[in-house]
Structure formats: structure tokens, C-alpha cells
Amino acid sequence: MISRPLSTYEEPEFRGVLDLLRASDVTYAHLEMNFADAGDLDWAVRGDWTASYMIAEARLAAELKQTGIDLLSLAHNHSFDFGASGLLSTIRHCREAGFACAGTGRDLEEARDPAYLETRKGRVALVSVSSGNKGYEWAGHPKAGLRGRPGVNPLRVSMTYEVDEETTAHLRNLAERLGIGKSRKGASGAEEVALNFPADQSTRTSAVFVQGDGFRVNSQCHERDLEGNLRSVDEAASMADLVMVAHHFNVSEGPRGDEPPAFARQFARAAIDAGAHIYVGHGWHKTLGIEIYQGKPIFYGIGNFIAQSEFVRRVPFDSYEAWDHDVDRLPTLTPAAYPLHPGLDMPLWWNSAVISLDYDGGRLREIRLHPVKMGRLPDGRITRRTGTGGHALTEGRPFLADPANAEAVLTRLQALSEPLGTRIDIEEGIGIIRL
């Protein structure tokens, strides 16, 4: 989430991070930002969701490229913040800066296309998908003389809510009394109650409750989106030597906990079965566990790496309104107003790791986790502050972590990966997975 220049800085802890990025044959990152100048944009499209609007000056694409990053995934829940103009501007500026990028496009075919990167040691492909976007953000196919819709490559998610017999009866009564749903037999033979709330009557949205033995939320990938994205993975596997799949998901089966949702696990394994070598998940802004499946790594959550959303300067009307600022005073409101950005007080927002993968003859031999910190400690104390105002802002660049911070990052990853069958050894402040 870059919004400030990087090339000015030369602290040893920052240079150490850049050295890691530049030392690899290929370096990947997820971009949760749009790049555009004022003349590139029309208007902010999204007006119904409380969150930041992610936009940075176009010149920062080149700043990001000089860090050593080669591949960028662009599909995420902010890709369409500024509509087609912002989305296409981001693609253009990223490609002009020299990135290979995937996940968004002028239509669904382009958004679903793998990106390819030529290296001295082989060809690398990237497929980028996003779960949790609004319907108008999904890219679409051309038809009936109409252009395809620009947008993100979607992996929609189906949710069902399992409840016990007593609750099913209450829901059936609720649906009948209010006239907002119906009871039916599901594919499994169990009773289902589908609620269609009036506010969603112009959409196909419905909450489906399935009678079971207990209470749980079940998620699975949308069948057609899964099939379409696996075709892209298969294509990439046929045309490249190393295939990466990037999956941005900001939805879960409840509060964002420390376990990946079922649909993410379903897609990760299916992608590897289809030919992917690496699955990378992101979107919860914190690290999650690592699984080794068929000898291939699944990183369910890589956390943040550059956390500078507090410094976004082009903030539209909708954001001020969503955060309950007095929009009748709009000319007096500035990007320094607080709040405008969610989640920044989350302790896990500010720590992650650079992940290095070592291959030998096409086989993964070792994964090394190099902890980094972005300027705030887990207890909330800011170690690198910007500004002198009443609300402290965190500088947000990644530094190599000090021993105490490194231990916290690695022991978390260790604990979350162990239930997935993955052992992480901690040696001299670095996490090591040996295969």
C-alpha cells in the first residue's frame, strides 16, 4: 500500500530489505493501490462501502520498481475504487514502469490472462484473482455488440449458514411471517431457509440457512469462476516453468481469525492440482499459516509489507461521508482528517516477512522467512512516526526486524503453520522450512 517515495532512504535496516528483494531471480509482490494522476481519473465509483480509497501518484510505480520487484498482482477489493479509468491507469503505469502484472483488464479474458516474465533461468507466470468484490467490479465478456466490462478477475464465494433444528424452525417462521424468504429441500436433503431481504431485492443476494447438527458458516468457491481460473492456471503451466497464483480475499466465515477460510483452502489446493507451483494469499492484512501441499507451498496470508494508506492524498467525498465526517463542511476537510482508514490500530498490521524460496532443478528445497516491521510495535507504540499532529501516523516502510520483533513474527507463523503440517525452525532470527 505504497503512497510515498522510497528512493530517498538508505537506513541499513531498509537497505537490508531491498537487498533481499534484488538478490532473487524473480521477486513478486501484491499491489493494493491504484496509480493515477488527476488527468487519468473520472470519479470515485464506489459509494456504498466503509473503507479507504486507494490511489497514489503515478510516479510511485517507478519507485516501487526500483526496489527489485518484478511481478505484481492487481486484483483486489480496491482495484475498482476509481472505476475503469483508475483501473486501466494502474495497469498502464505498472507496465510502463516495467512490471509484469495480472488480475485486472479491459474485459474478463484480459483480467484472467496469466502474466509472463522472462528470466535467465526460465519463464514465470502469474494468475491473479480476487474474492469479495461487488458485482459491478467483476470484469465481463463482450456480447451483443457491447464491449466487455473492465474490472477484476473474480473468484466469487458461496456461503451457507448451518444452524440447528430449533433455529431452522424460527427462521422458517420469520421468512413466512415477514414474507422475505422460503423454505425448501437442499441438494443434501436437509431443509434450507433462504432469506431475501428487501434491501437486496434488486440483486440475487440471499442468505441460505441449512439445518444441521450445530452452528457454522460454510464457504466454497463459485463453480464457474473456479473452472475459469483453473483454465488460466492450466494455460500458465503449459507455457511457463514456474506458476504463481495470487488470491486476494477480504471475506471470511465470520471475523477475520487466524485460520484461512474453507474457500481459500479449496482454491489453493485446486490451483496446485491444476499446475501451480506457489499459491499466495493476502487481504486480511496479517500473516496466516503456511501449508505444503504436494510439495508446493501455500501461503494463506503474507500480511502487509508497505503500509502507507494513512498518507493517501486524493480522498473522495464518499470516504469522508462513510467515516461520518460533516460533509456540509467538505471544503474544510483534508486527507489528514481522522478517521479515514480502517484497521491501522491492529497490532498485526505492522509486521510480516520477506519470503525467499530456493529451488534446485525445479524442485523446492527451502523456504526462508525474513521478518520485517513497518514502524509500529504489537503493543501499539510507534517507532517511526511521521507528522506532529494529535493523531500519530506510522511511517510504514519495511525494515529488517530487530530480534524481539523477529521472534514475535516467526513464533506466530510457526504456531499457525504447525496445524497445517508445516514445521518452521527459527535460526538466528530467520524462519526456515526444509523440504
Secondary structure, 3 states (H helix, E strand, C coil): CCCCCCCCCCCHHHHHHHHHHHHCCCCEEECCCCECCHHHCCCCCCCCCCCCCCCECCCHHHHHHCCCCCEEECCCCCCCCCHHHHHHHHHHHHHHHCCEEECEECCHHHHHCCEEEEECCEEEEEEEEEECCCHHHECCCCECCECCCCEECECCEEEEEEECHHHHHHHHHHHHHHCCEEEEECCCCCEEEEECCHHHCCCCCCEEEEECCCCEEEEEECHHHHHHHHHHHHHHHHHCCEEEEEEEECCCCCCCCCCCCHHHHHHHHHHHHCCCCEEEEECCCCECCEEEECCEEEECCECCCCCCHHHCCCCCHHHHHHCCCCHHHHHHCCCCCCCCCCCCCCHHHHEEEEEEEEEECCEEEEEEEEEEECCECCCCCECCEECCCCCCEECCCCEECCHHHHHHHHHHHHHHHHHHCCCCEEECCEEEEEC
